[in-house]
Amino acid sequence: MLRPNLFGYRVSVTVVTQAKHTAEAPARPMAEEVDPELLALPAPPRGRRLAAMTVMALTVVASVALVGSLRADIAYFFAPATASDLGEVTGVDPAGLVPNSFVRIEGTPSAAHTVRYGRPLSGTTYTVFPLAGQRDVFVQVALDDAAEERDLARREFSGRLVTFGQLGGRFAEVRTYLGETMGVPVSSESFLILADEPPGSYGWALALGVLCGLFVLVNLLLLLRWFRPLGSGDGSTVQGV
């Protein structure tokens, strides 16, 4: 009769004693929970970390610069797909022309002032010539050996209207040859029609611009994440670098 009560009493005492010891036990410091083997690992080399950050920063700068150089090409991609008819070139007022637009013009190529050049990367050959009766509007046509006579014989051209100044260094040698060798005055304000280049053909510029934008976004996120403070278990913060 007494044994169950006695046994129960002993159990109760044991449980209370364990709970008391648990409550009175001092909390172990956070440092004891850190694996000493992890602390013994060497820190990441600062040289490689700095090199990676530099590459990411340069990628951002280069991508932004490339997008800036493509802004006119991207804007032309969104231009109206219907060409603006300028009519006969001899009746065109250069002051009324709008650069970076899709136009159609009529005129006779001046075969005596034709320049041919090629682009090594694309392997395409182009010919540039003024239209007879004026000196302000030139035409560029991409051609092969069999198409030159046909292209110089046609009178109607449609394409992207730009100025020589907008083309920058790409047309420096062509401008020099036209001016110094052929005696055709060409300034940065002279107009050039890039024949057979409608706005839809500049989809590559939009795709490249989007790709550069993704490069900028990804690298900026990585850089921000690298410098973002990381939370530790004791409420303090640890710098990411």
Wavefront OBJ file of the C-alpha trace (Angstrom):
o trace
v 0.000 0.000 0.000
v 2.799 2.402 0.820
v 5.165 1.356 -1.950
v 3.222 3.030 -4.793
v 2.926 6.226 -2.812
v 6.567 6.135 -1.877
v 7.566 5.377 -5.442
v 5.413 8.200 -6.699
v 6.943 10.565 -4.199
v 10.417 9.673 -5.332
v 9.489 10.223 -8.964
v 8.040 13.621 -8.188
v 11.149 14.647 -6.318
v 13.334 13.519 -9.184
v 11.357 15.525 -11.779
v 11.342 18.658 -9.669
v 15.042 18.324 -9.016
v 15.799 17.971 -12.738
v 13.627 20.934 -13.585
v 15.293 22.952 -10.865
v 18.739 22.106 -12.151
v 17.625 22.993 -15.689
v 16.265 26.367 -14.604
v 19.317 27.179 -12.520
v 21.807 26.096 -15.195
v 23.486 29.191 -16.688
v 22.957 29.853 -20.365
v 25.956 28.821 -22.416
v 27.581 31.666 -24.275
v 27.032 31.895 -28.053
v 30.715 31.378 -28.658
v 30.465 27.774 -27.438
v 28.001 26.998 -30.261
v 30.432 28.070 -32.992
v 32.317 25.220 -34.603
v 36.030 25.817 -33.936
v 36.877 24.050 -37.198
v 34.935 26.681 -39.117
v 36.799 29.430 -37.301
v 40.071 27.795 -38.252
v 39.314 27.982 -41.995
v 41.298 30.682 -43.850
v 39.409 33.781 -45.035
v 38.792 34.181 -48.792
v 41.741 35.850 -50.536
v 41.151 39.593 -50.827
v 42.973 39.804 -54.162
v 40.539 37.495 -55.941
v 37.580 39.199 -54.310
v 38.780 42.615 -55.433
v 39.440 41.312 -58.955
v 35.921 39.854 -59.189
v 34.353 43.117 -58.011
v 36.437 45.083 -60.508
v 35.345 42.833 -63.386
v 31.689 43.235 -62.403
v 32.031 47.017 -62.202
v 33.732 47.144 -65.614
v 30.970 44.966 -67.061
v 28.372 47.449 -65.833
v 30.266 50.408 -67.308
v 30.843 48.674 -70.659
v 27.198 47.565 -70.903
v 25.916 51.062 -70.180
v 28.304 52.538 -72.767
v 27.188 50.006 -75.385
v 23.512 50.750 -74.747
v 24.296 54.449 -75.097
v 25.932 53.857 -78.469
v 22.894 51.826 -79.601
v 20.218 54.298 -78.515
v 19.703 55.674 -82.051
v 19.480 52.162 -83.529
v 16.969 51.115 -80.862
v 14.925 54.279 -81.438
v 14.857 53.575 -85.180
v 13.505 50.074 -84.518
v 10.380 51.712 -83.040
v 9.995 54.172 -85.947
v 6.888 53.912 -88.174
v 7.137 51.004 -90.605
v 5.693 53.097 -93.453
v 8.328 55.106 -95.310
v 7.910 58.865 -95.592
v 7.906 59.725 -99.305
v 10.342 62.579 -100.008
v 9.734 62.580 -103.767
v 12.413 63.706 -106.231
v 15.706 64.496 -104.556
v 16.125 67.777 -106.454
v 13.011 69.113 -104.746
v 14.006 68.119 -101.195
v 14.791 70.856 -98.679
v 17.599 69.515 -96.427
v 16.371 71.710 -93.568
v 13.123 69.748 -93.462
v 14.697 66.297 -93.276
v 14.371 64.359 -90.015
v 17.357 62.130 -89.189
v 16.861 58.557 -88.003
v 13.621 58.121 -89.933
v 12.394 55.698 -92.577
v 12.179 57.506 -95.949
v 11.760 56.905 -99.661
v 13.430 59.093 -102.267
v 13.865 59.210 -106.047
v 16.962 60.255 -107.925
v 19.647 59.205 -110.361
v 22.885 57.853 -108.834
v 26.009 59.793 -109.757
v 28.197 56.968 -111.039
v 31.221 59.261 -111.400
v 31.324 59.852 -107.639
v 30.750 56.298 -106.410
v 32.816 54.832 -103.570
v 32.998 51.132 -102.779
v 34.145 49.798 -99.416
v 33.821 46.620 -97.383
v 33.386 45.708 -93.735
v 35.772 42.942 -92.659
v 33.575 41.602 -89.860
v 30.408 41.202 -91.904
v 32.118 40.563 -95.236
v 29.582 42.820 -96.971
v 30.507 45.252 -99.738
v 28.798 48.639 -99.937
v 28.688 51.437 -102.448
v 28.074 55.075 -101.552
v 27.123 57.767 -104.064
v 25.341 61.121 -104.226
v 22.136 61.520 -106.183
v 22.525 63.712 -109.260
v 21.414 67.338 -109.150
v 22.395 68.106 -105.538
v 25.188 67.556 -102.981
v 23.303 67.074 -99.693
v 21.823 63.567 -99.954
v 23.877 60.403 -100.464
v 22.802 56.766 -100.689
v 24.480 53.609 -99.410
v 23.582 50.266 -100.984
v 24.756 46.819 -99.945
v 25.614 44.788 -103.029
v 27.457 41.865 -104.488
v 29.430 41.776 -107.718
v 26.397 40.862 -109.826
v 24.109 43.529 -108.365
v 26.217 46.664 -108.775
v 24.992 47.625 -112.239
v 21.364 46.990 -111.277
v 21.622 49.086 -108.106
v 23.256 51.981 -109.921
v 20.521 51.847 -112.561
v 17.497 52.148 -110.255
v 16.050 55.526 -109.275
v 14.077 54.757 -106.130
v 15.645 54.090 -102.741
v 14.088 53.550 -99.341
v 15.839 53.109 -96.028
v 17.117 54.780 -92.895
v 17.971 58.479 -93.159
v 20.965 59.505 -91.048
v 23.682 62.152 -91.117
v 27.372 61.453 -91.617
v 27.950 62.912 -88.170
v 25.710 60.279 -86.586
v 27.799 57.518 -88.116
v 30.931 58.758 -86.364
v 34.256 57.122 -87.156
v 32.666 54.352 -89.224
v 32.457 56.718 -92.207
v 35.570 58.811 -91.607
v 37.513 57.227 -94.481
v 34.530 57.386 -96.834
v 34.026 61.065 -96.091
v 37.717 61.757 -96.629
v 37.767 59.905 -99.942
v 34.662 61.675 -101.236
v 35.958 65.083 -100.208
v 39.676 64.928 -100.974
v 39.854 62.426 -103.837
v 36.570 63.001 -105.657
v 36.038 66.629 -104.754
v 32.534 66.041 -103.380
v 31.882 68.246 -100.345
v 30.709 66.121 -97.424
v 30.113 67.515 -93.935
v 28.795 66.009 -90.721
v 25.394 67.506 -91.631
v 25.221 65.764 -95.026
v 22.519 63.098 -95.234
v 22.956 59.438 -96.071
v 20.169 56.974 -96.822
v 21.028 53.437 -95.748
v 19.044 51.754 -98.506
v 16.998 48.613 -97.871
v 17.186 48.955 -94.077
v 13.633 49.268 -92.698
v 13.017 49.686 -88.958
v 12.240 45.982 -88.562
v 15.770 45.059 -89.613
v 17.133 46.619 -86.414
v 15.739 44.000 -84.079
v 19.326 42.997 -83.309
v 19.876 46.409 -81.668
v 16.909 45.919 -79.340
v 18.024 42.377 -78.451
v 21.571 43.550 -77.732
v 20.250 46.429 -75.631
v 18.102 44.061 -73.559
v 21.081 41.734 -73.081
v 23.240 44.626 -71.879
v 20.456 45.667 -69.504
v 20.422 42.165 -68.018
v 24.205 42.294 -67.569
v 23.871 45.595 -65.713
v 21.041 44.335 -63.487
v 22.727 41.054 -62.562
v 26.093 42.632 -61.782
v 24.537 45.425 -59.707
v 22.581 42.875 -57.677
v 25.750 40.865 -57.081
v 27.656 43.966 -55.996
v 24.870 45.058 -53.625
v 24.669 41.565 -52.187
v 28.418 41.561 -51.647
v 28.273 44.773 -49.595
v 25.029 43.970 -47.772
v 25.535 43.317 -44.030
v 24.797 39.707 -43.053
v 22.858 39.021 -39.825
v 24.470 36.790 -37.161
v 22.791 34.736 -34.447
v 23.460 37.251 -31.614
v 21.731 40.133 -33.424
v 24.922 41.778 -34.705
v 25.789 42.310 -38.350
v 28.740 41.120 -40.378
v 29.887 42.968 -43.497
v 29.728 40.921 -46.721
v 33.266 41.726 -47.753
l 1 2 3 4 5 6 7 8 9 10 11 12 13 14 15 16 17 18 19 20 21 22 23 24 25 26 27 28 29 30 31 32 33 34 35 36 37 38 39 40 41 42 43 44 45 46 47 48 49 50 51 52 53 54 55 56 57 58 59 60 61 62 63 64 65 66 67 68 69 70 71 72 73 74 75 76 77 78 79 80 81 82 83 84 85 86 87 88 89 90 91 92 93 94 95 96 97 98 99 100 101 102 103 104 105 106 107 108 109 110 111 112 113 114 115 116 117 118 119 120 121 122 123 124 125 126 127 128 129 130 131 132 133 134 135 136 137 138 139 140 141 142 143 144 145 146 147 148 149 150 151 152 153 154 155 156 157 158 159 160 161 162 163 164 165 166 167 168 169 170 171 172 173 174 175 176 177 178 179 180 181 182 183 184 185 186 187 188 189 190 191 192 193 194 195 196 197 198 199 200 201 202 203 204 205 206 207 208 209 210 211 212 213 214 215 216 217 218 219 220 221 222 223 224 225 226 227 228 229 230 231 232 233 234 235 236 237 238 239 240 241
